[in-house]
């Protein structure tokens, strides 16, 4: 009997711990609604509101330091106003953000931000300005004055959407050696050598230009967890390009072009975001426009993709999405229906099933998780 009671006690404790496995979920909005913080249960798929930083205006994308002590969000203002990037400290105990400072991005419409693995450099892509900004980070997590901007040049085949450069992404490679910037306006993926010890860390003399087909409109890129492959979502064409990644020289070699969606306008399909599961088995993309869905792929051992199916996003205009650290849940932010929909990722197939109640948020533009 004593053994039975002991085993039962262990079972109850383990079940309780499992049900309380929580991470923080941060949500950015392109309104004055600020940044919202939730607790997300990675066992049950449920969320609980924790706090809001209302002063974080038009935070459309965020990046987190590796230790999650600091968060950096771009402030994308309306009109032709030059944007900012803001720094915050994050209190994991209370789930609260605290403003540190902000600095200019020296470009209109900042839409993407990333931080290097050392936590010493922040890079921003300015969509309207068609340029990149490199900003050093102080020891206290605050942003120092901008030290480098790189201006893209050119235009593309789509007269409406590609009348000039539009840097839509700037991200560090998985090995930290390079910065990749996708320019929707020029159909070019720029690859810059990154030297963190330099006063101007991006080399403009050691730059590779990887052209994508005319009118594709490259948007976001993600790297496979094994560091051997990269995947590029193209907004206008609705296609994904799979690449082999060479860490020795930073070059991308095309392996495959595959559809994300064939629904929508001929020259603007509205494809948006792209992420891969932590185990590297499945890749997902979001499509806005007429599709309003998520495309599901299996990732082969050679990096090639196979379309498994499509899932409604449960709303309108699925701009950004995230996969939780356990790889069990996918959360998609639907900007124009003011909701974040939660899906369970079926481990054996990669397919998605609706889970729990949607989170109601005004104009959600960005969702990402932080482990507690």
C-alpha positions as CSV (number, residue, x, y, z in Angstrom):
1,X,0.0,0.0,0.0
2,X,2.8,2.4,0.9
3,X,4.5,1.7,-2.5
4,X,1.2,2.4,-4.3
5,X,0.7,5.7,-2.4
6,X,4.3,6.7,-3.2
7,X,3.8,5.9,-6.9
8,X,0.5,7.8,-7.0
9,X,2.1,10.8,-5.4
10,X,4.9,10.8,-8.0
11,X,2.3,10.5,-10.8
12,X,0.3,13.5,-9.4
13,X,3.4,15.6,-9.1
14,X,4.5,14.8,-12.6
15,X,1.1,15.5,-14.1
16,X,0.9,18.8,-12.2
17,X,4.3,19.8,-13.5
18,X,3.4,18.8,-17.1
19,X,0.2,20.8,-16.9
20,X,2.1,23.9,-15.7
21,X,4.9,23.9,-18.3
22,X,4.6,27.6,-19.3
23,X,6.5,30.0,-21.6
24,X,5.9,33.7,-22.2
25,X,4.2,34.7,-25.4
26,X,4.9,38.3,-26.7
27,X,2.6,40.0,-29.2
28,X,3.4,43.1,-31.2
29,X,0.8,45.3,-32.9
30,X,0.9,48.0,-35.6
31,X,-1.3,50.3,-33.5
32,X,-0.7,52.2,-30.3
33,X,-1.9,49.1,-28.4
34,X,1.7,48.3,-27.4
35,X,3.3,44.9,-26.6
36,X,1.2,42.3,-24.8
37,X,2.7,39.5,-22.7
38,X,0.9,36.2,-22.1
39,X,1.7,32.9,-20.3
40,X,1.3,30.1,-22.8
41,X,1.0,26.5,-21.6
42,X,3.0,24.2,-23.9
43,X,1.0,21.1,-22.7
44,X,-2.5,22.4,-22.9
45,X,-2.2,25.1,-25.6
46,X,-3.9,27.7,-23.4
47,X,-2.9,31.3,-22.7
48,X,-3.3,33.8,-19.8
49,X,-2.8,37.5,-20.1
50,X,0.1,38.8,-17.9
51,X,0.9,42.4,-18.8
52,X,1.0,45.1,-21.5
53,X,3.5,47.9,-22.3
54,X,1.2,50.5,-23.9
55,X,4.0,52.9,-24.8
56,X,5.5,50.6,-27.4
57,X,4.0,52.2,-30.5
58,X,3.7,50.2,-33.8
59,X,5.9,47.4,-32.8
60,X,5.7,45.2,-35.9
61,X,8.7,42.9,-35.3
62,X,10.9,42.0,-32.3
63,X,14.2,40.2,-31.6
64,X,15.3,38.7,-28.3
65,X,18.8,38.4,-26.8
66,X,19.9,34.8,-26.3
67,X,19.4,35.0,-22.5
68,X,16.0,36.7,-23.1
69,X,16.9,39.5,-20.8
70,X,16.5,42.1,-23.5
71,X,14.1,42.7,-26.3
72,X,14.3,44.9,-29.4
73,X,11.3,46.1,-31.3
74,X,11.0,48.2,-34.5
75,X,8.6,51.1,-34.4
76,X,7.1,51.4,-37.9
77,X,5.4,54.8,-38.1
78,X,2.9,55.7,-40.8
79,X,3.7,58.0,-43.7
80,X,7.2,59.0,-44.5
81,X,8.5,59.3,-41.0
82,X,11.8,57.7,-40.2
83,X,11.4,54.7,-37.9
84,X,13.0,53.8,-34.6
85,X,14.1,50.7,-32.8
86,X,13.4,50.4,-29.1
87,X,15.2,48.4,-26.4
88,X,13.5,46.8,-23.4
89,X,14.6,44.7,-20.4
90,X,12.3,41.8,-19.6
91,X,11.5,40.7,-16.1
92,X,11.0,36.9,-16.3
93,X,9.7,36.7,-12.8
94,X,6.8,39.2,-13.4
95,X,6.5,38.9,-17.1
96,X,7.0,42.6,-17.6
97,X,8.8,44.8,-20.1
98,X,10.6,47.9,-19.1
99,X,11.7,50.6,-21.6
100,X,15.4,51.3,-21.8
101,X,15.8,53.6,-24.8
102,X,15.3,54.0,-28.5
103,X,17.3,55.1,-31.5
104,X,16.6,56.0,-35.1
105,X,16.9,53.3,-37.8
106,X,17.8,55.9,-40.4
107,X,15.1,54.5,-42.7
108,X,11.4,54.6,-43.4
109,X,9.2,51.6,-42.5
110,X,11.5,49.4,-40.4
111,X,9.9,45.9,-40.6
112,X,12.5,43.4,-39.4
113,X,15.1,43.3,-36.6
114,X,17.6,40.7,-35.5
115,X,20.3,40.4,-32.9
116,X,23.6,38.5,-33.2
117,X,24.4,35.5,-30.9
118,X,26.8,37.6,-28.7
119,X,24.1,40.2,-28.0
120,X,26.4,43.0,-29.2
121,X,24.8,44.0,-32.5
122,X,21.3,44.7,-33.8
123,X,20.5,44.8,-37.5
124,X,17.3,46.4,-38.9
125,X,15.7,46.2,-42.4
126,X,13.9,49.4,-43.5
127,X,11.3,48.5,-46.1
128,X,10.3,52.0,-47.2
129,X,13.9,53.2,-47.1
130,X,15.3,50.2,-48.8
131,X,18.3,50.1,-46.5
132,X,19.9,48.3,-43.5
133,X,21.0,49.7,-40.2
134,X,23.6,48.3,-37.8
135,X,23.3,49.4,-34.2
136,X,25.7,48.4,-31.3
137,X,24.2,47.2,-28.0
138,X,25.6,48.4,-24.6
139,X,26.5,46.1,-21.7
140,X,23.2,47.1,-20.1
141,X,21.2,46.1,-23.1
142,X,20.5,49.6,-24.3
143,X,21.0,50.7,-27.9
144,X,24.0,52.8,-28.8
145,X,24.0,55.4,-31.7
146,X,23.7,53.8,-35.2
147,X,27.1,53.2,-36.8
148,X,26.4,51.9,-40.3
149,X,23.7,52.0,-42.9
150,X,23.8,50.2,-46.2
151,X,21.5,51.5,-49.0
152,X,20.2,49.0,-51.6
153,X,19.7,50.2,-55.2
154,X,17.5,49.2,-58.1
155,X,14.0,48.1,-58.9
156,X,12.1,45.1,-60.1
157,X,9.7,43.9,-62.8
158,X,6.5,44.6,-60.8
159,X,5.9,48.3,-61.4
160,X,3.4,48.6,-58.5
161,X,5.4,46.8,-55.8
162,X,8.9,47.0,-57.1
163,X,9.4,50.6,-58.0
164,X,12.5,50.8,-55.8
165,X,14.5,48.8,-53.2
166,X,12.4,47.4,-50.2
167,X,14.6,45.6,-47.7
168,X,12.1,43.2,-46.0
169,X,14.4,41.1,-43.9
170,X,17.9,41.3,-42.3
171,X,18.9,38.3,-40.3
172,X,22.1,36.7,-39.1
173,X,23.0,33.3,-40.6
174,X,22.7,30.3,-38.3
175,X,26.5,30.2,-37.9
176,X,26.7,33.9,-37.2
177,X,29.2,34.7,-40.0
178,X,26.9,36.6,-42.3
179,X,23.9,38.9,-42.5
180,X,21.3,38.0,-45.2
181,X,18.9,40.7,-46.4
182,X,16.0,40.0,-48.8
183,X,15.0,42.9,-50.9
184,X,11.4,42.6,-52.2
185,X,11.9,45.5,-54.5
186,X,14.9,44.4,-56.4
187,X,14.5,40.5,-56.4
188,X,17.9,40.1,-54.7
189,X,19.1,38.3,-51.6
190,X,22.1,40.2,-50.3
191,X,24.8,38.4,-48.3
192,X,27.2,40.5,-46.2
193,X,30.2,39.2,-44.3
194,X,29.7,40.0,-40.6
195,X,32.7,41.0,-38.4
196,X,31.5,41.8,-34.9
197,X,34.8,43.3,-33.8
198,X,34.7,46.0,-36.6
199,X,33.4,49.5,-36.1
200,X,31.3,48.9,-39.2
201,X,30.6,45.2,-39.0
202,X,29.0,44.6,-42.4
203,X,31.4,44.3,-45.3
204,X,30.2,46.1,-48.5
205,X,33.3,44.9,-50.4
206,X,32.7,41.2,-49.6
207,X,29.1,41.0,-50.6
208,X,27.3,38.3,-52.7
209,X,24.1,39.1,-54.6
210,X,21.8,36.1,-55.2
211,X,19.2,37.0,-57.8
212,X,15.7,35.4,-57.6
213,X,13.4,35.3,-60.7
214,X,11.9,38.6,-61.8
215,X,8.8,39.5,-59.8
216,X,9.3,37.0,-57.0
217,X,9.6,39.6,-54.2
218,X,11.8,37.8,-51.6
219,X,10.5,38.4,-48.1
220,X,11.7,36.2,-45.2
221,X,14.4,33.5,-44.9
222,X,14.9,30.8,-42.3
223,X,17.7,28.3,-41.7
224,X,17.4,24.6,-41.0
225,X,18.4,23.6,-37.4
226,X,21.3,21.5,-39.0
227,X,22.7,24.7,-40.6
228,X,22.9,23.0,-44.0
229,X,19.8,24.5,-45.7
230,X,17.9,27.7,-45.9
231,X,14.3,28.5,-47.1
232,X,13.1,31.7,-48.7
233,X,9.5,32.8,-48.9
234,X,8.7,35.1,-51.9
235,X,5.8,37.4,-51.3
236,X,4.7,38.3,-54.8
237,X,5.1,35.0,-56.6
238,X,3.8,32.8,-53.7
239,X,6.8,30.5,-54.0
240,X,9.4,29.0,-51.6
241,X,13.1,28.5,-52.7
242,X,15.1,25.9,-50.9
243,X,18.9,26.4,-50.8
244,X,22.0,24.5,-49.8
245,X,23.9,26.7,-47.4
246,X,27.7,26.7,-47.6
247,X,29.1,27.9,-44.2
248,X,32.6,28.4,-45.6
249,X,31.7,31.2,-47.9
250,X,28.0,32.0,-47.1
251,X,26.7,31.1,-50.5
252,X,23.3,29.8,-51.2
253,X,22.9,27.2,-53.9
254,X,19.3,26.7,-55.1
255,X,17.9,23.2,-54.7
256,X,14.2,23.6,-55.5
257,X,11.4,26.1,-56.1
258,X,8.0,25.1,-54.8
259,X,4.6,26.8,-54.4
260,X,3.4,28.3,-51.2
261,X,0.1,29.2,-52.8
262,X,-1.3,29.5,-56.3
263,X,-4.4,31.5,-55.1
264,X,-4.7,35.2,-55.4
265,X,-3.4,38.0,-57.7
266,X,-1.1,37.0,-60.5
267,X,1.6,39.5,-59.5
268,X,1.0,39.6,-55.8
269,X,0.1,36.4,-54.0
270,X,0.7,37.9,-50.5
271,X,2.9,35.1,-49.0
272,X,4.3,36.3,-45.7
273,X,6.2,34.3,-43.1
274,X,8.2,31.0,-42.9
275,X,9.4,28.9,-40.0
276,X,10.7,25.4,-39.4
277,X,10.0,23.0,-36.4
278,X,12.8,22.6,-33.9
279,X,13.5,19.1,-35.0
280,X,13.8,20.2,-38.7
281,X,11.1,17.8,-39.9
282,X,8.4,20.2,-41.0
283,X,8.3,23.7,-42.5
284,X,5.3,26.1,-42.6
285,X,4.5,29.3,-44.6
286,X,1.6,31.8,-44.3
287,X,-0.3,33.2,-47.3
288,X,-2.4,36.4,-47.0
289,X,-4.4,37.8,-50.0
290,X,-7.2,35.5,-51.1
291,X,-5.7,32.4,-49.6
292,X,-5.5,33.2,-45.9
293,X,-3.9,29.9,-45.1
294,X,-0.9,28.0,-43.9
295,X,1.1,25.7,-46.2
296,X,2.6,22.6,-44.6
297,X,5.8,20.9,-45.9
298,X,7.8,17.8,-45.0
299,X,11.6,18.5,-45.1
300,X,13.6,15.7,-46.6
301,X,17.1,14.6,-45.6
302,X,18.5,16.4,-48.7
303,X,16.7,19.6,-47.8
304,X,14.0,19.2,-50.5
305,X,10.4,20.1,-49.6
306,X,7.2,18.1,-50.1
307,X,3.8,19.8,-49.8
308,X,1.6,18.0,-47.3
309,X,-1.4,20.2,-47.4
310,X,-3.0,23.5,-46.5
311,X,-4.7,24.7,-43.3
312,X,-7.0,27.7,-43.0
313,X,-5.4,30.3,-40.7
314,X,-8.7,30.9,-38.9
315,X,-8.7,34.6,-39.7
316,X,-7.7,37.2,-42.2
317,X,-4.2,38.4,-43.2
318,X,-1.9,35.9,-41.4
319,X,1.2,38.1,-41.4
320,X,3.4,36.4,-38.8
321,X,3.4,33.1,-36.9
322,X,5.6,31.2,-34.4
323,X,6.2,27.6,-33.3
324,X,6.6,27.0,-29.6
325,X,10.0,25.7,-28.2
326,X,8.6,22.1,-27.8
327,X,7.5,22.0,-31.5
328,X,4.0,21.0,-30.4
329,X,2.0,24.2,-31.2
330,X,1.9,26.7,-34.0
331,X,0.4,30.2,-33.3
332,X,-0.6,32.4,-36.2
333,X,-1.3,36.2,-35.9
334,X,-4.2,37.3,-38.1
335,X,-3.9,41.0,-38.4
336,X,-7.2,42.0,-40.0
337,X,-9.4,39.7,-37.9
338,X,-7.7,40.7,-34.6
339,X,-6.9,37.2,-33.4
340,X,-4.1,34.7,-32.8
341,X,-5.2,31.1,-33.6
342,X,-3.5,28.2,-31.9
343,X,-2.9,24.9,-33.7
344,X,-1.5,21.6,-32.5
345,X,1.2,20.1,-34.8
346,X,0.6,16.4,-35.2
347,X,4.0,15.0,-34.7
348,X,3.6,12.0,-37.0
349,X,2.3,13.9,-40.0
350,X,3.0,17.6,-39.5
351,X,-0.6,18.5,-40.1
352,X,-2.4,21.1,-38.0
353,X,-5.4,20.8,-35.7
354,X,-7.2,23.8,-34.0
355,X,-6.4,23.8,-30.3
356,X,-7.9,26.0,-27.5
357,X,-9.4,29.4,-27.8
358,X,-8.0,32.1,-30.1
359,X,-6.4,35.0,-28.4
360,X,-8.1,38.3,-29.2
361,X,-5.6,41.1,-29.9
362,X,-5.9,44.3,-31.8
363,X,-4.0,44.1,-35.1
364,X,-1.4,41.5,-34.1
365,X,1.7,41.7,-36.3
366,X,4.2,39.6,-34.4
367,X,4.2,36.6,-32.1
368,X,7.1,34.9,-30.4
369,X,7.8,32.9,-27.3
370,X,10.4,33.1,-24.5
371,X,11.1,30.3,-22.1
372,X,10.6,31.2,-18.5
